[in-house]
Amino acid sequence: MSSNGKNRKLVVVQLSGGNDYLNCIVPYNDPLYIDNRPNIRIPEERAIPLDDDYGLNPGMAPIKELYDEGKVAIVHGVGYPNPNRSHFRSMDIWHTAEPTKVGDRGWLGQALREMDPSGENVVGGVNFGAGLPRALVAPGVPVASVTDLESYGLLTDIDGADQRAEALELFSNMYSQAIGSGPVMDFLSKTGLDAMRGADILKTAPQKYASNVEYGNNSYGQSMKGVAQVLLADVGTRVCYTQHGSFDTHTNEYALQEHLWHQVSGGIYDLYADLKEHNAGDDVLMLVFSEFGRRVKDNGNGTDHGSGGVSLLIGDGVRGGHYNDYPSMEADKLVEGDLAFNFDFRGVYTEILEDWLEVEAKPIVNGTYEKVGALAV
């Protein structure tokens, strides 16, 4: 619990598709970077300088503002042993913290269950976007998945308030009567009733919201506006999950990655500013991650799947700066042409779980891992 007595919240920013680490945190003075990226490297005059050695992608100017305020921790070389270059498998590993087998429980789903063992809060976790990320999945844990908060709800295509109310009552009766008729029906009935309750709660969030912040007119900006609406409605949400992409930049990387980062960093900055405007920023932490980085050598117009990557921790509870060493690009230090990871992502999770959300990390990440040390708590 934060110093103001509120329960801390986590906002996850998933960069789907494999964000190129080298063109995100740019080592523009490293001759090996220049040699390996003859076609798509970001020159020093275009990178946003952090210091004499590193700069940010040109699309990350809003992140630079937060970095200058000490609100951004850059965690270098994040990954896991025996890296997998499949999007699906690598993201699954990040979602379940299970690099050696297929996991069936998400790390955040398990955290939500620890924070609310009885599952009383049906909006403890909210995903913004289609589908439900496996990171949020765990038995008995209700999670709402929202594409458009303004129109979120059940049976919204029915015209007329009376007709919709009647349909919802039938829906409720159908599910409630199934309780006690078997484990499968119990599960379905609870899921259906939780969905109804969650929809009723979340549809009130936009009505309670007023802000001077103008979010970007793109899908990610609107997702982050939804996050602000839910968090500021104070309905008990502890985890908000967002994703944007695709960062799978096999071709046209130079322009595509900058464009995507412009949208993501704008959304992050706007959310931070919105929470600050409402004196609600000190108990919100943002985690930015991608399933893997890209190959060190470009392919002519882009980069192919790699391994070691970068994660960001953003918020008032962060000690800003660089953490861990940037992996070497020397040929004998690479792993099959990729940057070698030097910090296990489960260490990042451990710090978030234990020092931010205040739940035991070991059973969730399946072991004990070194923390990054970036949280000022």
TISEBA-240972 format. One record per residue (C-alpha): x, y, z; residue number from 1. Coordinates in nm, 4 decimals, decimal comma. Layout:
BEGIN
<rec px="X" py="Y" pz="Z" loro="NUM"/>
...
//
This chain:
BEGIN
<rec px="0,0000" py="0,0000" pz="0,0000" loro="1"/>
<rec px="0,1406" py="0,3406" pz="-0,0973" loro="2"/>
<rec px="0,2239" py="0,6210" pz="0,1429" loro="3"/>
<rec px="-0,1139" py="0,7856" pz="0,0790" loro="4"/>
<rec px="-0,2928" py="0,4734" pz="0,2005" loro="5"/>
<rec px="-0,4152" py="0,3663" pz="-0,1430" loro="6"/>
<rec px="-0,3645" py="0,0274" pz="-0,3038" loro="7"/>
<rec px="-0,0960" py="0,0481" pz="-0,5678" loro="8"/>
<rec px="-0,1849" py="-0,0129" pz="-0,9315" loro="9"/>
<rec px="0,0075" py="-0,1531" pz="-1,2263" loro="10"/>
<rec px="-0,0400" py="-0,0534" pz="-1,5903" loro="11"/>
<rec px="0,1193" py="-0,2951" pz="-1,8371" loro="12"/>
<rec px="0,2272" py="-0,1745" pz="-2,1820" loro="13"/>
<rec px="0,2894" py="-0,4740" pz="-2,4092" loro="14"/>
<rec px="0,4837" py="-0,3959" pz="-2,7280" loro="15"/>
<rec px="0,3610" py="-0,6865" pz="-2,9380" loro="16"/>
<rec px="0,5777" py="-0,8223" pz="-3,2179" loro="17"/>
<rec px="0,9294" py="-0,7746" pz="-3,0825" loro="18"/>
<rec px="1,0500" py="-0,4183" pz="-3,0224" loro="19"/>
<rec px="1,3979" py="-0,3531" pz="-3,1662" loro="20"/>
<rec px="1,6139" py="-0,2802" pz="-2,8601" loro="21"/>
<rec px="1,9051" py="-0,1337" pz="-3,0592" loro="22"/>
<rec px="1,6848" py="0,1215" pz="-3,2331" loro="23"/>
<rec px="1,4897" py="0,1947" pz="-2,9151" loro="24"/>
<rec px="1,7762" py="0,2696" pz="-2,6747" loro="25"/>
<rec px="2,0265" py="0,3703" pz="-2,9402" loro="26"/>
<rec px="2,4038" py="0,3211" pz="-2,8814" loro="27"/>
<rec px="2,4755" py="0,5696" pz="-3,1570" loro="28"/>
<rec px="2,8488" py="0,6080" pz="-3,0888" loro="29"/>
<rec px="2,9253" py="0,2365" pz="-3,0800" loro="30"/>
<rec px="3,1153" py="0,1435" pz="-3,3993" loro="31"/>
<rec px="2,9672" py="-0,2055" pz="-3,3857" loro="32"/>
<rec px="2,6180" py="-0,0571" pz="-3,4011" loro="33"/>
<rec px="2,7206" py="0,1497" pz="-3,7019" loro="34"/>
<rec px="2,8775" py="-0,1528" pz="-3,8738" loro="35"/>
<rec px="2,5835" py="-0,3856" pz="-3,8112" loro="36"/>
<rec px="2,3138" py="-0,1372" pz="-3,9072" loro="37"/>
<rec px="2,4252" py="0,0119" pz="-4,2411" loro="38"/>
<rec px="2,0667" py="0,0503" pz="-4,3654" loro="39"/>
<rec px="1,8407" py="0,1269" pz="-4,0702" loro="40"/>
<rec px="2,0603" py="0,2640" pz="-3,7946" loro="41"/>
<rec px="1,9442" py="0,5805" pz="-3,6218" loro="42"/>
<rec px="2,2170" py="0,8442" pz="-3,6573" loro="43"/>
<rec px="2,3264" py="1,0561" pz="-3,3665" loro="44"/>
<rec px="2,1588" py="1,3671" pz="-3,5061" loro="45"/>
<rec px="1,8185" py="1,1937" pz="-3,5066" loro="46"/>
<rec px="1,8400" py="1,0079" pz="-3,1756" loro="47"/>
<rec px="1,7115" py="1,1917" pz="-2,8694" loro="48"/>
<rec px="2,0211" py="1,2037" pz="-2,6493" loro="49"/>
<rec px="2,0128" py="1,0561" pz="-2,2995" loro="50"/>
<rec px="2,3863" py="1,0998" pz="-2,2459" loro="51"/>
<rec px="2,7105" py="1,0771" pz="-2,4460" loro="52"/>
<rec px="2,6553" py="0,7112" pz="-2,5300" loro="53"/>
<rec px="2,2840" py="0,6463" pz="-2,5675" loro="54"/>
<rec px="1,9770" py="0,8071" pz="-2,7139" loro="55"/>
<rec px="1,6106" py="0,7295" pz="-2,7610" loro="56"/>
<rec px="1,4242" py="0,6475" pz="-3,0799" loro="57"/>
<rec px="1,3016" py="0,9721" pz="-3,2434" loro="58"/>
<rec px="0,9430" py="0,8696" pz="-3,1645" loro="59"/>
<rec px="1,0091" py="0,8679" pz="-2,7897" loro="60"/>
<rec px="1,0268" py="1,2415" pz="-2,7129" loro="61"/>
<rec px="0,7515" py="1,2215" pz="-2,4446" loro="62"/>
<rec px="0,9449" py="0,9411" pz="-2,2724" loro="63"/>
<rec px="1,2520" py="1,1677" pz="-2,2696" loro="64"/>
<rec px="1,0544" py="1,4326" pz="-2,0790" loro="65"/>
<rec px="0,9634" py="1,1771" pz="-1,8129" loro="66"/>
<rec px="1,3197" py="1,0453" pz="-1,8094" loro="67"/>
<rec px="1,4525" py="1,3958" pz="-1,7410" loro="68"/>
<rec px="1,2164" py="1,4145" pz="-1,4429" loro="69"/>
<rec px="1,3631" py="1,0911" pz="-1,3032" loro="70"/>
<rec px="1,0467" py="0,8913" pz="-1,3724" loro="71"/>
<rec px="1,1860" py="0,6314" pz="-1,6174" loro="72"/>
<rec px="1,4044" py="0,3323" pz="-1,5314" loro="73"/>
<rec px="1,5615" py="0,1628" pz="-1,8345" loro="74"/>
<rec px="1,6299" py="-0,2042" pz="-1,7662" loro="75"/>
<rec px="1,8880" py="-0,3315" pz="-2,0127" loro="76"/>
<rec px="1,9376" py="-0,6805" pz="-2,1468" loro="77"/>
<rec px="1,6108" py="-0,8319" pz="-2,0261" loro="78"/>
<rec px="1,5304" py="-1,1864" pz="-2,1326" loro="79"/>
<rec px="1,5433" py="-1,5515" pz="-2,0267" loro="80"/>
<rec px="1,7659" py="-1,8577" pz="-2,0812" loro="81"/>
<rec px="1,7445" py="-2,0476" pz="-2,4105" loro="82"/>
<rec px="1,5547" py="-1,7724" pz="-2,5929" loro="83"/>
<rec px="1,2725" py="-1,8627" pz="-2,8267" loro="84"/>
<rec px="1,2178" py="-1,6557" pz="-3,1430" loro="85"/>
<rec px="0,8533" py="-1,7546" pz="-3,1880" loro="86"/>
<rec px="0,6183" py="-1,4660" pz="-3,1126" loro="87"/>
<rec px="0,3568" py="-1,6954" pz="-2,9624" loro="88"/>
<rec px="0,5917" py="-1,9031" pz="-2,7474" loro="89"/>
<rec px="0,8063" py="-1,6131" pz="-2,6277" loro="90"/>
<rec px="0,5043" py="-1,4040" pz="-2,5310" loro="91"/>
<rec px="0,3589" py="-1,7078" pz="-2,3555" loro="92"/>
<rec px="0,6808" py="-1,7345" pz="-2,1532" loro="93"/>
<rec px="0,6530" py="-1,3710" pz="-2,0490" loro="94"/>
<rec px="0,2856" py="-1,4142" pz="-1,9621" loro="95"/>
<rec px="0,3258" py="-1,7239" pz="-1,7459" loro="96"/>
<rec px="0,6884" py="-1,6874" pz="-1,6200" loro="97"/>
<rec px="0,7443" py="-2,0474" pz="-1,7374" loro="98"/>
<rec px="1,0382" py="-2,0646" pz="-1,9842" loro="99"/>
<rec px="1,0753" py="-2,4438" pz="-1,9749" loro="100"/>
<rec px="0,7153" py="-2,5611" pz="-2,0125" loro="101"/>
<rec px="0,3772" py="-2,4378" pz="-2,1272" loro="102"/>
<rec px="0,2212" py="-2,2577" pz="-1,8311" loro="103"/>
<rec px="-0,1511" py="-2,2443" pz="-1,7660" loro="104"/>
<rec px="-0,1593" py="-1,9517" pz="-1,5232" loro="105"/>
<rec px="-0,0658" py="-1,5933" pz="-1,5897" loro="106"/>
<rec px="0,1647" py="-1,4080" pz="-1,3538" loro="107"/>
<rec px="-0,0795" py="-1,1209" pz="-1,3092" loro="108"/>
<rec px="-0,3798" py="-1,3505" pz="-1,2774" loro="109"/>
<rec px="-0,2061" py="-1,5192" pz="-0,9869" loro="110"/>
<rec px="-0,1175" py="-1,1815" pz="-0,8359" loro="111"/>
<rec px="-0,4802" py="-1,0673" pz="-0,8610" loro="112"/>
<rec px="-0,5919" py="-1,3839" pz="-0,6823" loro="113"/>
<rec px="-0,3452" py="-1,3159" pz="-0,4000" loro="114"/>
<rec px="-0,4699" py="-0,9591" pz="-0,3673" loro="115"/>
<rec px="-0,8360" py="-1,0656" pz="-0,3735" loro="116"/>
<rec px="-0,8559" py="-1,4364" pz="-0,2796" loro="117"/>
<rec px="-1,2356" py="-1,4515" pz="-0,2842" loro="118"/>
<rec px="-1,2670" py="-1,2847" pz="-0,6234" loro="119"/>
<rec px="-1,5058" py="-1,0256" pz="-0,4850" loro="120"/>
<rec px="-1,3807" py="-0,7425" pz="-0,7054" loro="121"/>
<rec px="-1,4836" py="-0,8330" pz="-1,0598" loro="122"/>
<rec px="-1,2858" py="-0,5413" pz="-1,2039" loro="123"/>
<rec px="-0,9596" py="-0,5997" pz="-1,0159" loro="124"/>
<rec px="-0,7991" py="-0,6619" pz="-1,3550" loro="125"/>
<rec px="-0,9046" py="-0,4827" pz="-1,6743" loro="126"/>
<rec px="-0,7663" py="-0,5547" pz="-2,0203" loro="127"/>
<rec px="-0,8014" py="-0,2863" pz="-2,2866" loro="128"/>
<rec px="-0,8236" py="-0,4560" pz="-2,6232" loro="129"/>
<rec px="-0,9631" py="-0,7627" pz="-2,7924" loro="130"/>
<rec px="-0,9123" py="-1,1032" pz="-2,6331" loro="131"/>
<rec px="-0,7631" py="-1,1740" pz="-2,2934" loro="132"/>
<rec px="-0,3829" py="-1,1894" pz="-2,2485" loro="133"/>
<rec px="-0,2726" py="-1,5084" pz="-2,0796" loro="134"/>
<rec px="-0,0856" py="-1,2958" pz="-1,8241" loro="135"/>
<rec px="-0,4230" py="-1,2171" pz="-1,6633" loro="136"/>
<rec px="-0,5594" py="-1,5717" pz="-1,6613" loro="137"/>
<rec px="-0,5873" py="-1,7758" pz="-1,3405" loro="138"/>
<rec px="-0,8612" py="-2,0011" pz="-1,1993" loro="139"/>
<rec px="-1,1269" py="-1,8083" pz="-1,0115" loro="140"/>
<rec px="-0,9966" py="-1,4660" pz="-1,1158" loro="141"/>
<rec px="-1,2519" py="-1,2407" pz="-1,2899" loro="142"/>
<rec px="-1,1038" py="-1,0046" pz="-1,5496" loro="143"/>
<rec px="-1,2894" py="-0,7572" pz="-1,7705" loro="144"/>
<rec px="-1,1783" py="-0,7160" pz="-2,1316" loro="145"/>
<rec px="-1,2810" py="-0,3845" pz="-2,2872" loro="146"/>
<rec px="-1,2432" py="-0,2590" pz="-2,6432" loro="147"/>
<rec px="-1,4400" py="0,0653" pz="-2,6054" loro="148"/>
<rec px="-1,5173" py="0,1876" pz="-2,2551" loro="149"/>
<rec px="-1,7743" py="0,4402" pz="-2,3782" loro="150"/>
<rec px="-1,9971" py="0,1637" pz="-2,5162" loro="151"/>
<rec px="-1,8888" py="-0,1216" pz="-2,2898" loro="152"/>
<rec px="-2,1575" py="-0,3502" pz="-2,1568" loro="153"/>
<rec px="-2,3700" py="-0,6529" pz="-2,2335" loro="154"/>
<rec px="-2,6446" py="-0,6639" pz="-2,4965" loro="155"/>
<rec px="-2,5727" py="-0,3024" pz="-2,5926" loro="156"/>
<rec px="-2,7114" py="-0,3529" pz="-2,9431" loro="157"/>
<rec px="-3,0672" py="-0,3844" pz="-2,8067" loro="158"/>
<rec px="-3,2635" py="-0,0639" pz="-2,8644" loro="159"/>
<rec px="-3,4673" py="0,0619" pz="-2,5737" loro="160"/>
<rec px="-3,3813" py="0,0630" pz="-2,2055" loro="161"/>
<rec px="-3,6790" py="-0,1530" pz="-2,1049" loro="162"/>
<rec px="-3,6018" py="-0,4252" pz="-2,3580" loro="163"/>
<rec px="-3,2363" py="-0,4342" pz="-2,2612" loro="164"/>
<rec px="-3,3211" py="-0,4480" pz="-1,8899" loro="165"/>
<rec px="-3,5564" py="-0,7402" pz="-1,9556" loro="166"/>
<rec px="-3,2934" py="-0,9243" pz="-2,1562" loro="167"/>
<rec px="-3,0322" py="-0,8692" pz="-1,8853" loro="168"/>
<rec px="-3,2704" py="-1,0000" pz="-1,6212" loro="169"/>
<rec px="-3,3265" py="-1,3157" pz="-1,8258" loro="170"/>
<rec px="-2,9519" py="-1,3461" pz="-1,8738" loro="171"/>
<rec px="-2,8981" py="-1,3144" pz="-1,4984" loro="172"/>
<rec px="-3,1693" py="-1,5642" pz="-1,4123" loro="173"/>
<rec px="-3,0343" py="-1,8161" pz="-1,6594" loro="174"/>
<rec px="-2,6882" py="-1,8052" pz="-1,5065" loro="175"/>
<rec px="-2,7886" py="-1,7802" pz="-1,1414" loro="176"/>
<rec px="-3,0134" py="-2,0855" pz="-1,1654" loro="177"/>
<rec px="-2,7223" py="-2,2910" pz="-1,2974" loro="178"/>
<rec px="-2,5200" py="-2,2492" pz="-0,9771" loro="179"/>
<rec px="-2,4895" py="-2,5771" pz="-0,7907" loro="180"/>
<rec px="-2,5699" py="-2,7975" pz="-1,0904" loro="181"/>
<rec px="-2,2135" py="-2,9076" pz="-1,1566" loro="182"/>
<rec px="-1,8609" py="-2,7684" pz="-1,1758" loro="183"/>
<rec px="-1,8825" py="-2,6683" pz="-1,5407" loro="184"/>
<rec px="-2,2125" py="-2,4853" pz="-1,4974" loro="185"/>
<rec px="-2,0876" py="-2,3289" pz="-1,1747" loro="186"/>
<rec px="-1,7901" py="-2,1907" pz="-1,3660" loro="187"/>
<rec px="-2,0047" py="-2,0646" pz="-1,6529" loro="188"/>
<rec px="-2,2608" py="-1,9102" pz="-1,4227" loro="189"/>
<rec px="-2,0008" py="-1,7311" pz="-1,2139" loro="190"/>
<rec px="-1,8255" py="-1,6077" pz="-1,5284" loro="191"/>
<rec px="-2,1514" py="-1,4808" pz="-1,6740" loro="192"/>
<rec px="-2,2596" py="-1,3043" pz="-1,3563" loro="193"/>
<rec px="-1,9120" py="-1,1551" pz="-1,3057" loro="194"/>
<rec px="-1,9257" py="-1,0193" pz="-1,6611" loro="195"/>
<rec px="-2,2574" py="-0,8531" pz="-1,5886" loro="196"/>
<rec px="-2,1341" py="-0,7002" pz="-1,2642" loro="197"/>
<rec px="-1,8109" py="-0,5838" pz="-1,4260" loro="198"/>
<rec px="-1,9951" py="-0,4213" pz="-1,7146" loro="199"/>
<rec px="-2,2262" py="-0,2374" pz="-1,4758" loro="200"/>
<rec px="-1,9302" py="-0,1043" pz="-1,2777" loro="201"/>
<rec px="-1,7077" py="-0,0017" pz="-1,5680" loro="202"/>
<rec px="-1,9780" py="0,1703" pz="-1,7700" loro="203"/>
<rec px="-1,9963" py="0,4340" pz="-1,4946" loro="204"/>
<rec px="-1,6265" py="0,5263" pz="-1,5277" loro="205"/>
<rec px="-1,6571" py="0,7694" pz="-1,8226" loro="206"/>
<rec px="-1,9439" py="0,9481" pz="-1,6480" loro="207"/>
<rec px="-1,7192" py="1,0272" pz="-1,3511" loro="208"/>
<rec px="-1,4274" py="1,1467" pz="-1,5641" loro="209"/>
<rec px="-1,3206" py="1,5010" pz="-1,6475" loro="210"/>
<rec px="-0,9728" py="1,6026" pz="-1,7609" loro="211"/>
<rec px="-0,7765" py="1,8729" pz="-1,9392" loro="212"/>
<rec px="-0,5524" py="1,6124" pz="-2,1056" loro="213"/>
<rec px="-0,6173" py="1,5463" pz="-2,4752" loro="214"/>
<rec px="-0,5126" py="1,1921" pz="-2,5630" loro="215"/>
<rec px="-0,3861" py="1,1000" pz="-2,9080" loro="216"/>
<rec px="-0,6516" py="1,0219" pz="-3,1682" loro="217"/>
<rec px="-0,5265" py="0,6674" pz="-3,2216" loro="218"/>
<rec px="-0,6166" py="0,3308" pz="-3,0756" loro="219"/>
<rec px="-0,3395" py="0,3321" pz="-2,8172" loro="220"/>
<rec px="-0,4092" py="0,6851" pz="-2,6992" loro="221"/>
<rec px="-0,7733" py="0,5932" pz="-2,6502" loro="222"/>
<rec px="-0,6781" py="0,2771" pz="-2,4595" loro="223"/>
<rec px="-0,4736" py="0,4888" pz="-2,2196" loro="224"/>
<rec px="-0,7624" py="0,7310" pz="-2,1803" loro="225"/>
<rec px="-0,9712" py="0,4288" pz="-2,0815" loro="226"/>
<rec px="-0,7077" py="0,3327" pz="-1,8253" loro="227"/>
<rec px="-0,7273" py="0,6820" pz="-1,6756" loro="228"/>
<rec px="-1,1064" py="0,6687" pz="-1,6616" loro="229"/>
<rec px="-1,1059" py="0,3355" pz="-1,4802" loro="230"/>
<rec px="-0,8285" py="0,4224" pz="-1,2352" loro="231"/>
<rec px="-0,9745" py="0,7628" pz="-1,1535" loro="232"/>
<rec px="-1,3212" py="0,6118" pz="-1,1013" loro="233"/>
<rec px="-1,1648" py="0,4319" pz="-0,8024" loro="234"/>
<rec px="-1,3601" py="0,1080" pz="-0,8519" loro="235"/>
<rec px="-1,0832" py="-0,1092" pz="-0,7073" loro="236"/>
<rec px="-0,8924" py="-0,1935" pz="-1,0257" loro="237"/>
<rec px="-0,5351" py="-0,2979" pz="-0,9460" loro="238"/>
<rec px="-0,4057" py="-0,4042" pz="-1,2895" loro="239"/>
<rec px="-0,4715" py="-0,2471" pz="-1,6293" loro="240"/>
<rec px="-0,3322" py="-0,4234" pz="-1,9365" loro="241"/>
<rec px="-0,2699" py="-0,2554" pz="-2,2719" loro="242"/>
<rec px="-0,0936" py="-0,3615" pz="-2,5897" loro="243"/>
<rec px="0,0127" py="-0,2028" pz="-2,9158" loro="244"/>
<rec px="0,1896" py="-0,3098" pz="-3,2306" loro="245"/>
<rec px="0,2925" py="-0,4792" pz="-3,4348" loro="246"/>
<rec px="0,6599" py="-0,4127" pz="-3,3677" loro="247"/>
<rec px="0,7483" py="-0,7032" pz="-3,6000" loro="248"/>
<rec px="0,9680" py="-0,4823" pz="-3,8164" loro="249"/>
<rec px="1,1079" py="-0,7198" pz="-4,0792" loro="250"/>
<rec px="1,0629" py="-0,4402" pz="-4,3343" loro="251"/>
<rec px="1,0276" py="-0,0615" pz="-4,3250" loro="252"/>
<rec px="1,1571" py="-0,0592" pz="-3,9674" loro="253"/>
<rec px="1,2947" py="0,2922" pz="-3,9617" loro="254"/>
<rec px="0,9573" py="0,4594" pz="-4,0181" loro="255"/>
<rec px="0,7350" py="0,1950" pz="-3,8593" loro="256"/>
<rec px="0,9084" py="0,1718" pz="-3,5215" loro="257"/>
<rec px="0,9233" py="0,5503" pz="-3,4899" loro="258"/>
<rec px="0,5519" py="0,5764" pz="-3,5721" loro="259"/>
<rec px="0,4567" py="0,3102" pz="-3,3177" loro="260"/>
<rec px="0,6724" py="0,4631" pz="-3,0464" loro="261"/>
<rec px="0,5209" py="0,8043" pz="-3,1167" loro="262"/>
<rec px="0,1792" py="0,6585" pz="-3,0353" loro="263"/>
<rec px="0,2926" py="0,4534" pz="-2,7343" loro="264"/>
<rec px="0,5071" py="0,7216" pz="-2,5733" loro="265"/>
<rec px="0,2339" py="0,9792" pz="-2,6281" loro="266"/>
<rec px="-0,0176" py="0,7541" pz="-2,4537" loro="267"/>
<rec px="0,2192" py="0,6915" pz="-2,1632" loro="268"/>
<rec px="0,2925" py="1,0619" pz="-2,1198" loro="269"/>
<rec px="-0,0750" py="1,1575" pz="-2,1390" loro="270"/>
<rec px="-0,1725" py="0,8970" pz="-1,8796" loro="271"/>
<rec px="0,1034" py="1,0166" pz="-1,6471" loro="272"/>
<rec px="-0,0065" py="1,3799" pz="-1,6916" loro="273"/>
<rec px="-0,3721" py="1,2892" pz="-1,6386" loro="274"/>
<rec px="-0,3012" py="1,1033" pz="-1,3152" loro="275"/>
<rec px="-0,0841" py="1,3921" pz="-1,1915" loro="276"/>
<rec px="-0,3624" py="1,6398" pz="-1,2695" loro="277"/>
<rec px="-0,5888" py="1,4374" pz="-1,0427" loro="278"/>
<rec px="-0,3251" py="1,3821" pz="-0,7693" loro="279"/>
<rec px="-0,3443" py="1,0094" pz="-0,8417" loro="280"/>
<rec px="-0,0037" py="0,9352" pz="-0,9886" loro="281"/>
<rec px="0,2046" py="0,8291" pz="-0,6915" loro="282"/>
<rec px="0,0437" py="0,4855" pz="-0,6629" loro="283"/>
<rec px="0,0559" py="0,3890" pz="-1,0343" loro="284"/>
<rec px="0,3496" py="0,2055" pz="-1,1932" loro="285"/>
<rec px="0,3852" py="0,1357" pz="-1,5662" loro="286"/>
<rec px="0,5753" py="-0,1633" pz="-1,7045" loro="287"/>
<rec px="0,6757" py="-0,1555" pz="-2,0721" loro="288"/>
<rec px="0,7984" py="-0,4818" pz="-2,2279" loro="289"/>
<rec px="0,8204" py="-0,6797" pz="-2,5508" loro="290"/>
<rec px="0,8552" py="-1,0536" pz="-2,6067" loro="291"/>
<rec px="1,2064" py="-1,0213" pz="-2,7544" loro="292"/>
<rec px="1,4456" py="-0,7822" pz="-2,9264" loro="293"/>
<rec px="1,5698" py="-0,8050" pz="-3,2847" loro="294"/>
<rec px="1,8838" py="-0,9363" pz="-3,4543" loro="295"/>
<rec px="2,1949" py="-0,7199" pz="-3,4270" loro="296"/>
<rec px="2,2581" py="-0,7129" pz="-3,8034" loro="297"/>
<rec px="1,9877" py="-0,5575" pz="-4,0189" loro="298"/>
<rec px="1,8364" py="-0,7456" pz="-4,3127" loro="299"/>
<rec px="1,8439" py="-0,4543" pz="-4,5536" loro="300"/>
<rec px="1,5160" py="-0,2835" pz="-4,4665" loro="301"/>
<rec px="1,4444" py="-0,4140" pz="-4,1189" loro="302"/>
<rec px="1,5477" py="-0,6705" pz="-3,8596" loro="303"/>
<rec px="1,4526" py="-1,0283" pz="-3,7844" loro="304"/>
<rec px="1,3584" py="-1,1900" pz="-3,4525" loro="305"/>
<rec px="1,6230" py="-1,1736" pz="-3,1806" loro="306"/>
<rec px="1,6418" py="-1,2263" pz="-2,8053" loro="307"/>
<rec px="1,7745" py="-0,9832" pz="-2,5426" loro="308"/>
<rec px="1,5585" py="-0,6739" pz="-2,5083" loro="309"/>
<rec px="1,4762" py="-0,3739" pz="-2,2926" loro="310"/>
<rec px="1,2016" py="-0,3012" pz="-2,0408" loro="311"/>
<rec px="1,0953" py="0,0296" pz="-1,8894" loro="312"/>
<rec px="0,9503" py="0,1066" pz="-1,5476" loro="313"/>
<rec px="0,7742" py="0,4428" pz="-1,5358" loro="314"/>
<rec px="0,6129" py="0,6406" pz="-1,2553" loro="315"/>
<rec px="0,6608" py="0,8450" pz="-0,9409" loro="316"/>
<rec px="0,7702" py="0,5337" pz="-0,7512" loro="317"/>
<rec px="1,0692" py="0,4774" pz="-0,9797" loro="318"/>
<rec px="1,4352" py="0,5675" pz="-0,9368" loro="319"/>
<rec px="1,5109" py="0,6885" pz="-1,2857" loro="320"/>
<rec px="1,8188" py="0,5940" pz="-1,4852" loro="321"/>
<rec px="1,9920" py="0,2947" pz="-1,6438" loro="322"/>
<rec px="1,9920" py="-0,0503" pz="-1,4823" loro="323"/>
<rec px="2,2257" py="-0,3329" pz="-1,5831" loro="324"/>
<rec px="2,4765" py="-0,3171" pz="-1,8677" loro="325"/>
<rec px="2,3856" py="-0,2799" pz="-2,2299" loro="326"/>
<rec px="2,4768" py="-0,6215" pz="-2,3807" loro="327"/>
<rec px="2,7884" py="-0,6262" pz="-2,5951" loro="328"/>
<rec px="2,7709" py="-0,6396" pz="-2,9747" loro="329"/>
<rec px="3,1117" py="-0,8073" pz="-2,9980" loro="330"/>
<rec px="3,0837" py="-1,1179" pz="-3,2136" loro="331"/>
<rec px="3,1991" py="-1,3601" pz="-2,9422" loro="332"/>
<rec px="2,9438" py="-1,2168" pz="-2,6973" loro="333"/>
<rec px="2,6435" py="-1,2654" pz="-2,9241" loro="334"/>
<rec px="2,4099" py="-1,5635" pz="-2,9020" loro="335"/>
<rec px="2,3394" py="-1,6843" pz="-3,2553" loro="336"/>
<rec px="2,3628" py="-1,3273" pz="-3,3798" loro="337"/>
<rec px="2,1531" py="-1,1826" pz="-3,0992" loro="338"/>
<rec px="2,2275" py="-0,9672" pz="-2,7977" loro="339"/>
<rec px="2,2679" py="-1,1911" pz="-2,4926" loro="340"/>
<rec px="2,0275" py="-1,1214" pz="-2,2085" loro="341"/>
<rec px="2,1923" py="-1,0255" pz="-1,8784" loro="342"/>
<rec px="1,8870" py="-0,9808" pz="-1,6567" loro="343"/>
<rec px="1,6088" py="-1,2345" pz="-1,6120" loro="344"/>
<rec px="1,2642" py="-1,0842" pz="-1,6690" loro="345"/>
<rec px="1,1416" py="-1,2740" pz="-1,3646" loro="346"/>
<rec px="1,3594" py="-1,0427" pz="-1,1567" loro="347"/>
<rec px="1,1602" py="-0,7459" pz="-1,2905" loro="348"/>
<rec px="0,8385" py="-0,9308" pz="-1,2047" loro="349"/>
<rec px="0,9699" py="-1,0169" pz="-0,8576" loro="350"/>
<rec px="1,0316" py="-0,6532" pz="-0,7749" loro="351"/>
<rec px="0,6898" py="-0,5462" pz="-0,9043" loro="352"/>
<rec px="0,5108" py="-0,8246" pz="-0,7179" loro="353"/>
<rec px="0,6902" py="-0,7920" pz="-0,3852" loro="354"/>
<rec px="0,7777" py="-0,4238" pz="-0,3630" loro="355"/>
<rec px="0,4841" py="-0,2704" pz="-0,5499" loro="356"/>
<rec px="0,1833" py="-0,5034" pz="-0,5360" loro="357"/>
<rec px="0,2994" py="-0,6600" pz="-0,2076" loro="358"/>
<rec px="0,2370" py="-1,0251" pz="-0,2901" loro="359"/>
<rec px="0,4805" py="-1,3152" pz="-0,2585" loro="360"/>
<rec px="0,6675" py="-1,3561" pz="-0,5862" loro="361"/>
<rec px="0,8364" py="-1,6949" pz="-0,5518" loro="362"/>
<rec px="0,5319" py="-1,9178" pz="-0,6216" loro="363"/>
<rec px="0,4315" py="-1,6952" pz="-0,9135" loro="364"/>
<rec px="0,7696" py="-1,6716" pz="-1,0901" loro="365"/>
<rec px="0,8685" py="-2,0225" pz="-0,9763" loro="366"/>
<rec px="1,1907" py="-1,9325" pz="-0,8013" loro="367"/>
<rec px="1,4011" py="-1,6581" pz="-0,6498" loro="368"/>
<rec px="1,5423" py="-1,3920" pz="-0,8814" loro="369"/>
<rec px="1,7555" py="-1,0838" pz="-0,8389" loro="370"/>
<rec px="1,5566" py="-0,7623" pz="-0,8307" loro="371"/>
<rec px="1,6441" py="-0,4741" pz="-1,0569" loro="372"/>
<rec px="1,6413" py="-0,2186" pz="-0,7711" loro="373"/>
<rec px="1,4542" py="0,0520" pz="-0,9615" loro="374"/>
<rec px="1,1607" py="0,1095" pz="-0,7265" loro="375"/>
<rec px="1,1917" py="0,3775" pz="-0,4609" loro="376"/>
<rec px="0,9693" py="0,2055" pz="-0,2057" loro="377"/>
//
